[in-house]
Amino acid sequence: MDQFILLIFFIGYLIISGVIGIRLLVIYSHKEEKKRFLFFLIKFFIIIGFVLSWALLILLPVDIYYNLSLELKKHLNIFVLYRIFYWSCLLYIFILTPILTLIYIESYKINYNSDHNSKEILKFKKYDKIKKKCKIFFIKILPFSLLFFVLAFCLIVLTYIPFRKINLRLNAEDCKSWYSYINDIYKKNFSKYNIRKIEHCNKIKNTKIKMSIELNFNNYIIIFISFLGYILFSFYCGIGLISFPLNLVESYIQRKKKIKEADFKRELSSINRKVKALIYITEKLQTEKEELEKMSYIKSFFKYVKHNREKKVLNYIVHKLENDYKDLLESYYNPNKRILSFFSLLLGIIFLILSITIIMHIIFYIILNSLKTIDNVFSHITILDTFLVLLVKNNLIMLSLIFYTMINSYLLICALSGFIYFCSKFNLGLIFALQKKDTYLNSLLLNICLFFFVASGAVKFSTKIFHRYSSYTYANSFFDLTSKNLNFIGLLYSKDIFLYLILIINLLTFILFLLPKKCDFTSRSISYKYFNIAKDADLESNVSVNFNKHDFKDIEIFK
């Protein structure tokens, strides 16, 4: 009965993730990318990637149930399951995504060459902007991705040579922890000590058995990728644990209230003046570019670097100003409903309590691990881990698996929220930015790749902070114990350096939220410098408010 309950829950979990993926595509995909089989095909693979990313989170619950169920072991090989999922991630990132991007770009060339009448040429111009962006993406990103793949593979091979052999000295508890992994691949190592069942590990008393194992290269690739994913997951999750709930609370505080017509016109006039200033700056940069083209390459090299940076900053400012204009229109014509605002506040408070609980759990885990008391009477202060173990002891295994999956899902949402917050806060570009009805498929594909990469570290992170609950699972030996024995990498991992990183980032993110805008160095974007340049421009003091979004096109001359 429990198996069917768990199966129904996981199927429902994957269906919900697929529905969310479809909903996100409807919200964010570009309004012009419809009614073509190619777009439908790419969106289909985006949804598959989204579902597969979330499926990585249920590997450890399946692993835990696998070790508690003799019936499941007859029909499932948990070792093969891990390899299938992680290799699917690698193939999606390094093979499927570049191929889909190439097809996506070439489709515009085919359409352009097959249409000759003026009407179709005008229609093609609508796609000219995305075509150029896709070309830049393909020319720059694809070679770098291939180069990265080759370098990553070489790095894996080079690190595999010194790390492939692991020398172990096992007591009774270590033997139980390593048993599932070693017995599957290196069974003879246990056989010579007459250990044929996990219960036989209790025979080891007052001594330690010596054992040398060699990591399978296939397994090492998965461990290597998951370790990199673990580092990224720790960094972005540290940001997201604070930014995700506080953004919900902040959305209530800064909700779009109904503004008066006089205030609307004043804000619109301010935006109009900024647009005129940006047009002036654009013309100035265009003039500088023409002058640079007349200079020799040696003289103009550093000026070109400065010019390109200013060009990128200008495009970013235009993007921000256009969003300000859209938000202003939304506030005037479609202000937020009060019920939705209070719902956002309520969710923010609930998630903030959950984030604080997780942070306290990590702090207690670090303290206990540093004191080497992780398995004694004080271990109950690791709140969430103790709660999960308590559910198992009371034969509520299904409830513990469901609860654990929900916690992991929240951590992954926080990690992605942290990435979005980090990029937007430090102005790190727009390629990962998700804009409603204005996000092209190449950007969505990149976001799915990021989702895969971050999610790949979720299992390793879980085996770390839920130490007791994940004990004796294949994941614990495959990810946690193996990482601890990888020379200097194992030293960093066993000393909880990356968990300290999470706590430090938690503190820094919280400080950023507390800082007022005048003191927040990240909010002092380069836009202020550019608006200072515009002081020399002859701007009208009384600007007409007859203004629409098409005026931004006068600024977007750089591609």
Buried (B, 14 or more C-beta within 10 A) or exposed (E): EBEEBBEEBBEEBBEEBBEBBBEBBEEBBBEEBEEEEBBEEBBEBBBBBBBBBBBBBBBBBBBBBBBBBEEBEEEBEBBEBBBEBBBBBBEBBBEBBBEBBEEBBEBBEEBBEEEEEEEEEEEBEEBEEBBEBBBEBBEEBBEEBEEBBEEBEEEBEEBBEEBBEBEBEBBBEBBBBBBBBBBBEBEEBBEEBEBEEBEBBEEBEEEEBEBEBEBBEEBBBBBBBBBEBBBBBBBBBBBBBBBBBBBBBBBBEEBBEEBEEEEBEEBBBEBBBBBBBBBBBBBBBEEBBEEBEEEEEEEBEEBBEEBEEBBBBBBBBBBBBBEBBBEBBEBBEEBBEEEEBEEBBEBBBEBBEBBBBBBBBBBBBBBBBEEEEBEEEEBBBBBBBBBBBEBBEEEBBBBBBBBBBEBBBBBBBBBBBBBBBBBBBEBEEBBBBBBEEBBBBBBBBBBBBBBBBBBBBBBBBBBBBBBBBBBBBBBBBBBBBBBBBBEEBBEBBBBBEBBBBBBEBBEEBBEBBEEEEEEBEEEEBBBEEBBEBBEEBEBEEEBEEEBEEEBBEBBBBBE
